[in-house]
Amino acid sequence: MDAVRNEMDAVRIEQAAARPPERPVRHLERPAADAPHITGTTRLYAVLGDPVRQVRAPALLNPVFARLGQDAVLVPVEVGAAELPYVMRALTAVRNLDGLLVTVPHKQACHQLADSVTESAALSGSVNALRRRPDGGWEGANFDGEGFVRALRGAGHEPRGTTVCLAGAGGAGSAIAVALLRAGAHLTVWDADGPRASALAARLAPHFPDRITAAPGHLDARLAVNATPMGLRPEDPLPFNPAALAAGTTVADIIMKPRETALLRAAAEAGLPVLYGEPMLAEQIALYEEFFQLG
């Protein structure tokens, strides 16, 4: 009997050893309290750019969706210039995509790809936001300029009558130029691409006579603005030399990340007042709420 019992125990041990180990019971993870609640009914928004690592819009707008009780989420989408038309065509077919934000370098290209644009966007030749039209197409607008002017005033700087030298005649620069001129500033614009600055000045001059000119480089002014991408990367050169500016000149940089760009650091070291980039976007939040009809 002992031999039989021992043999049966050996068989049980052998069978137990052959069985795969029991897997722990898996449970669905609950999302963190501050995580976006994404479901099958969530409406989508995207910010298009190249690169997108510097974009601040998702961190600012997703809390707005939550505050307003909107079942929506904004995500960054990195797309190169050559692929942009194809991506836009594909995004148009996404039925739960309600809006797009646009960052460098696509603001002027998206102006061309939009089905319609607002008056100010038509004047600047660029867009930084697109919303669905009833027919499924895209209506473009640009709030960079108004956001910049609001941030400027919020920091205690009234643009009316102010001389401004603006570096950059691209998508953001052109929108800022329009807004500053509408606010009563006197503007000189320059760009590494000289013909682009000249074309912007020529397009805006009939609307704002004697208040905008193009220049081959930076000129003295009470407000010096960088609206170029120079400063996004550590190896970028300065768009202009703050040490050569007149005492008391305010230096503004629209780049948001890094917050303290090399330009603003050099300006502060030269004893000049500086304006950071993020308030320009923060001032646009209410404009986006209205444009996308989020309220």
Phi, psi and omega in degrees: 000320179297323181294320179294316181298317180297322180294320179294320177298321181295321179295317179298319179296318181295320179293319179297322180293330182282339181288139177295151180296147180291135178275143177295148179292127181267140178237146176296132179285138175276137180295150175298155185300328183262008180279145176299138180268096186260127181229185177291348180256002183295132176274143186254142170227149180223150172246122185262132178191175176203097008274181176235001183298338183268355189290140180252351186301316180300320181292334181267324187271328179298321173297330177293317176304314181296317181297323182273359180072027181270131175276079187208157179214144178248128181232150176279142178229115181270122182216135180284163183298321183293329182270350187305312181301323180288320179295317178299319179296319179292319181295328178299331181277352180278109192287338179259019174262116187259338184196160180227140165254153187229131176234185185305137004252028195258005188293321179283323178295320180290334172300318180289330183274346180290150178280334175202160180220159176287170182299314182292325177292323177296322181291320181279336182077022182209159176226151171234007176208142178225133177237158180292137169269164178304332181273006179092351178280193185239133171253127184257149175215165176226120182251004179303313184295311181295323176297319179295314181296320178297317179295321179299312179293323179297334178270005176091018181246113179271121182288337183300124179081357182277140172274130185232133169249119187251120175268115178117119179243026178276208185298308180289318181300319181293322178292320178295322178300313180299314183293320179295319179294318177297332179275359174099012180281163172250123197238135166243131182239140175219161184207152175301330172267091185307313180300330179293319177295318179297320180294321178296314180298319180293325180288325184269337185303319179297333180274335182225072187302136174064018181235004175217136175221159174256148180225158179283348181195186185289140177237157178298141178198166178286335179228125178247124187238131170261112175243027175258168175283357182295116184126348176293325182248147182301330183275358181295142173286163175290140177293330173203167186263107181299331181295340180269358182278157179293150178302137179089354177295131176273132181249124180242140177231126183276354177294135185258335180218113009287153180297311177263098179285168177300325179296311182293326177295317179293323178295316179296320178296332178275002178081021181262145174292145184233154175234126182277167187279328189297325179303332178298319178286318181302323180288344180274348186303312180296327178292320177295318179304317181288316183297316181271003178054055183272338186287000000 
